[in-house]
Amino acid sequence: MKGLREYFDPDQDKVRDEYPEPFGSMIKEYMQWNKMENVESDGVDKVIAYSNHRWQGVEDINVKVIPRPYIIWLEPWHGGKPADPRFPDDMDGWHWPSDIPGEEGPYKQIPGSVGAYVEPQDSLTPITGGYFDPCFPDRVEKLVKKLGEAWDNDPRVAYVEMGIIGEWGEHHDPDITTFWPPHDEPVHVANRTWLPGIDNVLGDAFTKYFKNKKVMVRYAYDFPDYEFGIYWDSWSIDQEIERGYNQMRALGDRWKTQVIGGEITWGWGSLAFKKLKGFAGCIADPETHELMIEQIRNLHCNHLGGVTWTNFQDPKVMKDVQDIQKALGYRYVIGKARYGERIGAGKPWRLEFDVVNTGSSPFYYSWPVQVALLDQVTHAPVWTSILERVDIRNWLPGDDYDTSVGRYLKAPKTNKVRASLRPEGIPEGEYIVALAILDPAGMLPSVRFANVEAFEGGYTVLGSVGVGCDAAPMEEQEWFDLRDERTLHYVIN
């Protein structure tokens, strides 16, 4: 649950034949409100059914979903167009439940522009219906309750982007608060450019109904009374330094417990001015590449999107993207490993190893670490045990990144894991000692360590051990390339 995050339009994008390789482990899913709840009486079963439809098969390829509920792709006064009836899941248009009155207001599109304006006589005219209908706060709370019931324990869900309000669910048009000026007007107008009180409605509801999944919001300055992560959808753009980067930096250590992510959007601002084309163009530009690494490291970014149309078969792209993928999220490197070279019947067997997180973020869930003895030929586990009192959320990266030296000035801590185990019921012979981090959904290997000494199937190798006999040192071999992994998956109960 880290790294480059994909997005595919469910009706129109062709998924790459090699997806999710070489990096995909998460995918963004924009979830239309009216597809999950069209009338207030719709139950949580409708949310689950639509989620199943949209996320079918992700567990088989070890991919997790980041859902974002939303209503409006683009407002009509910004050039928005209705959903295409030929595509049942089309993202375009306005996805209001049928029993919430639609929006009516004074905005008009500026001819030849994506901007909007208001006639002078309408300077204080509010928008009615939609977000501003009297029923909306109550309906939002009830929707979030259903989403929590459907998603909070769904193993397919990685994190949840709050969404709902604003174009693309990005918390603008209307804004959540008046902290930042509105897009289309010089000053805020209540019930038109912003929705008074909606921050508390949403903040309370998502806090109450999502106890397990990490929730992310669009702007670091909104929801000051809540501990949410952030999805910043304008990474590496100069015009967003204050509104995005600096405001996120002001959150301090929030990244230690809440997810920071977002996407590269090259269609506006400084990236558009430089005429950079797509994600490949951004990472090929030295200045943008360096800025991207700096922001990832200092904001402790877990994942970035905006990569869907990238050609990962291009060797130049793969060369440019390697350090970005390594910087994103956690990167667990096993250092020294020490263990008894012989396991005797009924006797304790001691295992110790060091692990350092050389990435930028923690892993945000308490997934178990497993030690295994593997068959030397098939590499199948013969004996396994969960290491108790190991919480991988505490394997933190460094802090205070210095671009001039390319590293954190506060180096990441070396985490020492020690265990006393009693392997039993194992036939005498030689075995391979290995580690894996398991997905609780099926208790199968999922999160990989970064070490190259690995087998297909999710196990990282420490060495050989004898049960009732001495073991010969492991012979040198050509290790399995982690990028070729196709077997990892998890199970939905």
Beta strands, then each sheet from edge to edge (+ up, - down):
strand 1: 3-4
strand 2: 6-7
strand 3: 26-32
strand 4: 64-70
strand 5: 108-109
strand 6: 116-117
strand 7: 159-161
strand 8: 214-217
strand 9: 229-232
strand 10: 260-262
strand 11: 303-304
strand 12: 332-339
strand 13: 342-343
strand 14: 349-357
strand 15: 369-374
strand 16: 381-386
strand 17: 399-402
strand 18: 407-410
strand 19: 414-421
strand 20: 429-439
strand 21: 444-447
strand 22: 454-455
strand 23: 459-467
sheet 1: 1+ 11+
sheet 2: 2+ 3+ 4+
sheet 3: 5+ 6-
sheet 4: 7+ 8+ 9+ 10+
sheet 5: 12+ 14- 19+
sheet 6: 13+ 23+ 20- 15+ 16-
sheet 7: 13+ 23+ 22-
sheet 8: 13+ 23+ 20- 21+
sheet 9: 17+ 18-
end
